[in-house]
């Protein structure tokens, strides 16, 4: 499951957690707001909204947080 949280900063970042509740992994670490994550149909990427370009835009990344693309 992917979710947005302010657990480590006042601006939300994207996290992934196993369905059994273990292994929370922070995927984004940006001073902007990152929110509304959703998995692609094949489960290989995550789309999310972010203000890192100055306004809300859609970005994608691999499920390990790498290869962020607007």
C-alpha positions as CSV (number, residue, x, y, z in Angstrom):
1,X,0.0,0.0,0.0
2,X,1.2,3.5,-0.8
3,X,0.3,6.6,1.2
4,X,1.2,10.2,1.9
5,X,2.2,11.2,5.4
6,X,3.8,14.1,7.3
7,X,5.4,11.7,9.8
8,X,9.0,13.0,9.2
9,X,8.3,16.6,7.9
10,X,5.6,19.2,7.7
11,X,5.3,18.6,4.0
12,X,3.8,15.2,3.0
13,X,6.0,12.6,1.4
14,X,5.1,9.2,-0.2
15,X,5.6,6.0,1.7
16,X,5.0,2.4,1.0
17,X,4.0,-0.2,3.6
18,X,3.4,-4.0,3.4
19,X,-0.2,-4.9,3.7
20,X,0.6,-6.8,6.9
21,X,1.7,-3.5,8.6
22,X,5.4,-4.1,8.6
23,X,8.3,-2.5,6.6
24,X,7.3,1.2,6.1
25,X,9.6,2.7,3.4
26,X,9.8,6.4,2.6
27,X,9.9,6.8,-1.2
28,X,10.1,10.6,-1.6
29,X,12.1,13.1,0.3
30,X,11.5,16.5,-1.2
31,X,10.7,19.9,0.3
32,X,7.5,20.1,-1.8
33,X,4.2,18.4,-1.0
34,X,3.9,14.9,-2.4
35,X,0.4,13.3,-2.2
36,X,-2.3,11.0,-3.7
37,X,-0.1,8.0,-4.7
38,X,-1.6,5.3,-6.8
39,X,-0.1,2.2,-8.4
40,X,0.0,1.7,-12.1
41,X,-2.1,-1.3,-13.4
42,X,1.0,-3.5,-13.7
43,X,2.3,-2.5,-10.2
44,X,5.7,-1.3,-11.5
45,X,5.3,2.4,-11.0
46,X,3.5,4.9,-8.7
47,X,1.8,8.0,-9.9
48,X,1.5,10.9,-7.5
49,X,0.7,14.6,-7.3
50,X,3.5,17.0,-6.2
51,X,4.2,20.7,-5.9
52,X,7.9,20.3,-6.7
53,X,7.5,22.2,-10.0
54,X,5.8,25.1,-8.2
55,X,2.2,24.0,-8.8
56,X,0.4,20.7,-8.5
57,X,1.6,18.4,-11.3
58,X,1.5,14.6,-11.8
59,X,4.8,12.6,-11.5
60,X,5.6,8.9,-11.7
61,X,8.4,6.9,-10.0
62,X,9.5,3.3,-9.7
63,X,8.1,1.5,-6.6
64,X,11.5,1.9,-4.9
65,X,11.3,5.7,-5.2
66,X,13.8,6.0,-8.1
67,X,13.3,7.5,-11.6
68,X,11.0,10.3,-10.7
69,X,9.5,11.8,-13.9
70,X,7.1,14.7,-14.4
